[in-house]
């Protein structure tokens, strides 16, 4: 668990630069607004801008549970340790002793709402889908199941893991037998949903073989081409870069994948997640969940959006205050192993594509073009997200620092193109990144719905903010940190203008885009839990960044060592020359100087700037002593 500051009005400093991102204050404001919107007359009000469905309701819960389970200052499991401002923000849920119990009741209600009569979890989200060419949701004829999206699997994994952490922390503190039974029931329901969600993610992973002479192959090569490189040279470069990854896909990725889907040596390929269960997915034998045998509709081609959504949720398996893998049963551990393998290979693939040319990264050639020919800054942002996560996992810190300088420039460019750091004009094409969002055409839905359905993704601004904050934690370069901090701050400022109207001012809920040029119109009366949860994710990332010790800057380290060597030399000389008998004040001053130098030594690898400040104070005190000696000599 991350440790945070205790004062809600304390100015927040991120990696040495003051920013407007204040996770404690802003998360508490979001909680207050959420409870005003959702908690009325003792009952929980589900649904937001698009109605109630398994995804939106899970996002609604994560606005509460994500900070509670990721940041220690927001923990509410122990009533005796709940901070006063946290208790005040959650007051509608009851006194500190009631807050965790009310949260358990709300979470149990979620599972009751989104479980069918056979006890199987439901993952449909038709309310956020639109029929191609219209603004209408798909019609319901009562004959077909809702489409289960990878989004729904992913958010369920994140929610269930958070609830595991919450229930585990709370159970040892709960004194009432009835409440412990509720915690056990919450654990059982979360476990069943987690198994189904992980199964869906395994069956949504695809390897897409592409012929070099087809439209898809030409799109891939065109995205990588720079200068006069021929198709043959590009194919050879791709083969060499991904030869080992291709072998691992063929040998190690077996669960849910037919051998026939693996690429031949003379084919290009992509890997990642399609929008739902792949129609080419093999049923998972010996797994209990009904999802293991459900028929899929999704075309076996990876979508960048769903790939990043899946990768983020899989990362939650080993992120948090506890290693959530310890909560999994044997079946879930098998699924987790399969997902972590797929995460690793997918990350390597897209990071390798992004940096295919080390001198001129393809991802920097904005916008990114997908293999089906779509282009958007949003796709560039998604590829950059995978790249940053891959850089975070790399052990070669020197290479990471070099790459991060390029990555920071890329993130800054994407922020500008999304009009987060520049003015948005009338009829600006960038408006489409934020409203209605970038269309994800769910190819394959026409087989059951009669027409292709579309999902619009409008999380560009919070994703830029989160990505800048994640990259910020990986570099010790002061200029790079400053650039990334500026981007994160600009994204937060942009999002602040999109808050929903509330009593007496804007509420900390999203998403009101009526202030965009050309979009003036009625303000939404319900929040988008999708957008609000994405802002919460970014704020949690900011809190983690604040709590982590900044990486060392080599010039600062060198400067500190020079200061320490000088301070220790002068200090040792003072000890050698000073007669301390009968001079208590001098003894105390030299002891103080020695403590400052020792503390600076202790902090030199973790907090270089603080160590420099301590050493400089020691030097000032030593200089004052030397001046006193000189004055005493002149007075004799």
Residue pairs with C-beta under 8 A, 6 or more apart in sequence:
1 70
1 71
1 72
1 75
1 320
1 321
1 322
2 70
2 71
2 72
2 321
2 543
2 544
2 547
3 72
3 73
3 547
4 23
4 24
4 71
4 72
4 73
4 74
4 543
4 546
4 547
5 12
5 24
5 73
5 546
6 73
6 83
8 24
8 25
8 28
8 85
9 25
11 18
11 22
12 18
12 19
12 21
12 22
12 23
12 24
12 546
13 19
13 546
14 21
14 469
14 472
14 485
14 488
14 542
14 545
14 546
15 472
15 481
15 485
15 545
15 550
16 478
16 481
16 550
16 609
17 481
17 482
17 485
19 485
19 488
19 489
19 492
20 489
20 492
20 493
20 496
21 465
21 469
21 488
21 489
21 492
21 539
21 542
23 71
23 539
23 540
23 542
23 543
23 546
24 73
24 85
24 543
26 508
26 539
27 67
27 71
27 74
27 536
27 539
27 540
27 543
28 85
28 86
28 89
29 89
29 508
30 63
30 508
30 509
30 532
30 535
30 536
30 539
31 63
31 64
31 89
31 90
32 89
32 508
33 502
33 507
33 508
33 509
34 60
34 63
34 64
34 509
34 532
35 89
35 90
35 92
35 93
36 92
36 502
36 507
37 45
37 507
37 509
37 526
37 527
38 44
38 45
38 46
38 60
39 45
39 92
39 93
44 106
44 109
46 52
46 57
46 60
46 110
46 113
47 53
47 56
47 57
47 526
48 56
48 60
48 526
48 527
48 528
48 529
48 530
48 532
49 511
49 524
49 526
49 527
49 528
49 529
50 56
50 127
50 128
50 528
50 530
51 127
52 113
52 127
53 124
53 125
53 126
53 127
53 128
54 114
54 121
54 122
54 123
54 124
54 125
54 152
54 156
55 125
55 128
55 149
55 151
55 152
55 155
55 530
56 125
56 127
56 128
56 529
56 530
57 110
57 113
57 114
57 529
58 110
58 152
58 155
58 156
58 158
58 159
59 155
59 529
59 530
59 532
59 533
60 529
60 533
61 106
61 107
61 110
61 159
62 155
62 158
62 159
62 162
62 533
62 536
63 529
63 532
63 533
63 536
64 103
65 103
65 107
65 159
65 162
65 163
65 166
66 158
66 162
66 533
66 536
66 537
66 540
67 74
67 536
67 539
67 540
67 543
68 74
68 75
68 76
68 103
68 162
68 166
69 75
69 162
69 165
69 166
69 320
69 321
70 162
70 320
70 321
70 540
70 543
70 544
71 540
71 543
71 544
72 321
73 83
73 86
74 86
75 81
75 82
75 169
76 82
76 86
76 90
76 96
76 99
76 100
76 103
77 100
77 166
77 169
77 170
77 173
78 173
79 95
79 96
79 97
79 99
79 100
80 96
82 96
82 99
87 95
87 96
87 99
90 99
93 99
93 102
93 103
94 101
94 102
100 166
100 170
100 174
101 179
101 182
103 166
104 167
104 170
104 179
104 182
104 183
104 186
105 182
107 163
107 186
107 190
108 182
108 185
108 186
108 189
111 121
111 186
111 189
111 190
111 193
114 121
114 122
115 121
115 122
115 189
115 193
116 122
118 290
119 192
120 196
120 289
120 290
120 291
121 156
121 192
121 193
121 196
121 197
121 291
122 146
123 146
123 148
123 149
123 152
123 153
123 156
123 196
123 197
123 200
123 291
124 145
124 146
124 147
124 148
124 152
125 146
125 147
125 148
125 149
125 151
125 152
126 137
126 138
126 140
126 146
126 147
127 137
128 455
128 530
129 137
129 138
129 147
129 442
129 445
129 453
129 454
129 455
130 136
130 137
130 453
130 454
130 455
130 456
131 137
131 138
131 449
131 451
131 452
131 453
131 454
132 441
132 451
132 452
132 453
132 454
138 147
138 445
138 449
138 453
144 448
144 449
147 276
147 297
147 442
147 445
147 448
147 449
147 453
148 200
148 276
148 277
148 291
148 294
149 275
149 276
149 306
149 455
150 200
150 201
150 204
150 273
150 274
150 275
150 276
150 306
150 309
150 310
151 306
151 309
151 455
152 197
152 200
153 197
153 198
153 200
153 201
153 204
153 310
153 313
154 197
154 201
154 309
154 310
154 312
154 313
155 313
156 193
156 194
156 196
156 197
157 194
157 197
157 198
157 201
157 313
157 314
157 316
157 317
158 312
158 313
158 316
159 190
160 190
160 191
160 193
160 194
160 197
161 194
161 316
161 317
161 320
161 324
161 327
162 320
163 186
163 187
163 190
164 187
164 190
164 191
164 194
164 324
164 327
165 320
165 321
165 322
165 324
165 327
167 183
167 186
167 187
167 190
168 322
168 327
170 183
171 180
171 183
171 184
174 180
174 183
191 329
191 332
192 289
194 328
194 332
195 287
195 288
195 289
195 331
195 332
195 335
196 289
196 290
196 291
197 291
198 332
198 335
198 336
198 339
199 284
199 287
199 289
199 291
199 292
199 335
200 276
200 277
200 291
201 273
201 310
201 313
201 314
201 335
201 339
202 255
202 256
202 284
202 335
202 338
202 339
202 342
203 256
203 277
203 278
203 281
203 284
203 291
203 292
203 294
203 296
204 273
204 274
204 275
204 276
204 277
204 278
204 281
204 296
204 298
204 306
204 310
205 253
205 256
205 257
205 271
205 272
205 273
205 278
205 310
205 342
205 346
206 261
206 271
206 272
206 273
206 274
206 278
206 280
206 281
206 300
206 301
206 302
207 249
207 253
207 257
207 261
207 262
207 263
207 269
207 270
207 271
208 261
208 269
208 270
208 271
208 300
208 301
208 302
208 371
209 261
209 262
209 263
209 264
209 267
209 268
209 269
210 216
210 217
210 220
210 263
210 267
210 268
210 269
210 270
210 371
211 217
211 267
211 268
212 218
212 221
212 231
212 235
212 266
212 267
212 268
215 373
216 371
216 372
217 268
217 371
219 369
219 370
219 371
219 372
219 373
220 268
220 270
220 371
221 231
221 234
221 235
221 268
222 369
223 353
223 362
223 365
223 368
223 369
224 234
224 237
224 238
224 353
224 356
224 357
224 362
225 234
226 357
226 360
226 362
226 365
229 237
235 268
237 356
238 268
238 356
239 265
241 352
241 356
242 269
242 349
242 352
245 345
245 348
245 349
245 352
246 263
246 265
246 269
248 345
249 262
249 263
249 269
249 271
249 345
250 262
252 341
253 338
253 341
253 342
253 345
255 284
255 338
256 281
256 282
256 283
256 284
256 338
257 281
257 282
258 280
258 282
261 280
261 300
263 269
270 301
270 302
270 349
270 371
271 302
271 342
271 345
271 346
271 349
272 302
272 303
272 304
272 306
272 307
272 310
272 346
272 349
272 350
273 302
273 303
273 306
273 307
273 309
273 310
273 346
274 298
274 299
274 300
274 301
274 302
274 303
274 306
275 298
275 303
275 306
275 440
275 442
275 444
275 455
276 296
276 297
276 298
276 442
276 444
277 291
277 294
277 295
277 296
277 297
277 298
278 296
278 298
278 299
278 300
279 295
279 296
279 297
279 298
279 299
279 300
279 444
280 296
280 300
281 296
281 300
283 292
283 293
284 292
284 293
285 292
287 331
287 335
288 331
297 444
297 445
297 447
297 448
298 442
298 443
298 444
299 443
299 444
301 371
301 372
301 443
303 440
304 350
304 368
304 370
304 379
304 382
304 383
305 378
305 382
305 438
305 440
305 455
305 457
306 440
307 346
307 350
307 382
307 386
308 382
308 385
308 386
310 343
311 343
311 346
311 347
311 386
311 389
314 339
314 340
314 342
314 343
315 343
315 389
316 324
317 324
317 325
317 336
317 339
317 340
318 324
318 325
325 333
325 336
328 336
346 386
347 386
347 389
347 390
347 393
348 390
350 383
350 386
350 387
350 390
351 386
351 387
351 390
351 391
353 362
353 363
353 383
354 361
354 362
354 363
354 383
354 384
354 386
354 387
355 361
355 362
355 363
355 387
355 403
356 362
361 406
361 410
362 368
363 380
363 383
363 384
363 387
363 410
364 406
364 409
364 410
364 413
366 377
366 380
366 413
366 414
366 417
367 375
367 376
367 377
367 379
367 380
368 375
368 376
368 379
368 380
368 382
368 383
369 375
369 379
370 379
376 433
376 438
377 414
377 417
377 418
377 430
377 433
377 460
378 433
378 438
378 457
378 460
379 438
380 410
380 414
381 414
381 418
381 460
381 463
381 464
381 467
382 463
384 407
384 410
384 411
384 414
384 467
385 463
385 467
387 407
388 407
388 467
388 470
388 471
388 474
389 470
391 400
391 403
391 404
391 407
391 471
391 474
392 470
392 473
392 474
394 400
400 474
400 475
401 475
401 476
401 477
404 471
404 474
404 475
404 477
404 480
405 475
405 477
405 480
407 471
408 471
408 475
408 480
408 483
408 484
409 483
411 464
411 467
411 468
411 471
411 484
411 487
412 421
412 483
412 484
412 486
412 487
414 464
415 421
415 464
415 468
415 487
415 490
415 491
416 422
417 430
418 430
418 433
418 434
418 460
418 461
418 464
419 428
419 430
419 431
419 494
420 461
420 464
420 487
420 490
420 491
420 494
421 486
421 487
421 490
424 430
424 431
424 516
424 517
425 517
426 517
426 518
427 517
427 518
428 517
431 516
431 517
431 518
431 519
432 438
433 458
433 460
434 458
434 460
434 461
434 498
434 513
434 516
435 458
435 513
435 516
435 519
436 456
436 458
437 456
437 457
437 458
437 459
437 460
438 456
438 457
438 458
438 460
439 454
439 455
439 456
440 454
440 455
440 456
440 457
441 452
441 454
442 452
442 453
442 454
442 455
443 452
445 451
445 452
445 453
446 452
458 511
458 530
458 531
459 530
459 531
459 534
461 491
461 494
461 495
461 498
462 491
462 495
462 531
462 534
462 535
462 537
462 538
463 534
464 487
464 491
465 487
465 488
465 491
465 492
465 495
465 535
465 538
466 534
466 537
466 538
466 541
468 484
468 485
468 487
468 488
468 491
469 484
469 488
469 538
469 541
469 542
469 545
470 541
470 545
471 484
472 481
472 484
472 485
472 488
472 545
473 544
473 545
473 548
473 551
474 551
475 481
475 484
475 551
476 550
476 551
476 552
476 553
476 554
477 553
478 553
478 556
481 550
488 542
491 538
492 538
495 510
495 535
496 506
497 515
498 510
498 511
498 512
498 513
498 515
498 531
499 506
499 507
499 508
499 509
499 510
499 512
500 506
500 507
500 509
500 510
500 511
500 512
500 523
500 524
500 527
501 507
501 512
501 523
502 509
509 527
509 532
510 527
510 528
510 531
510 532
510 535
511 524
511 527
511 528
511 531
511 532
512 523
512 524
513 519
514 520
514 521
514 522
514 523
549 606
549 607
550 607
550 608
550 609
552 605
552 608
553 608
556 608
556 609
556 612
557 604
557 608
559 612
560 600
560 604
560 608
560 611
560 612
560 615
561 604
563 612
563 615
563 616
563 619
564 597
564 600
564 601
564 604
564 611
564 615
566 619
567 593
567 597
567 600
567 615
567 618
567 619
567 622
568 597
570 619
570 622
570 626
571 590
571 593
571 594
571 597
571 618
571 622
574 590
574 593
574 622
574 625
574 626
575 590
578 586
578 590
580 586
580 587
580 590
586 625
589 621
589 625
590 625
592 621
593 618
593 621
593 622
596 614
596 615
596 617
596 618
596 621
597 614
597 615
597 618
599 611
599 614
600 611
600 612
600 614
600 615
600 618
601 611
603 610
603 611
603 614
604 611
